[in-house]
Amino acid sequence: MFLQQKITIEANIWCDKCRSKAMKIAAVEDGVKSVAFKGARRDQIEIIGDDVDATGLTGLLRKKLGYADLVSLEEITETKVDKEEKKPSPDCPIRGRRGCHHHEMELHIYDPPSGGCTIM
């Protein structure tokens, strides 16, 4: 059984290029399920995953960005996971999210039933 955890790391993130670099570093780590930016200046990275090496990830971010500090590491219980999960509404058959976390947009796909010949 994996230990699901939420890790918060504060780092030198001043621009979109630094944010993109931090996102790439965090997203490829083993066990990472989601990465989001928090804080007033969006300089904190919140990582949720299973058995993620928090100190190793902090060291990688420190090496690439110049500064990174592990702010918090907490275990996520089952009740927190259930509250955080969002299910798509039943009005749309296929629903997904595209884009980065700070510029999220929804994608709705509707495939009407074919009712006859499509060649004119």
Buried (B, 14 or more C-beta within 10 A) or exposed (E): EEEBBBBBBBBBBEEEEBBEBBBEBBEEBEBBEEBBBEEEEBBBBBBBBBEBBBEEBBEBBBEBBEEBEBBEBEEBEEEBEEEEEEEEEEEEEEBEEEEBBEEEEEEEEEEEEEEEEEEE
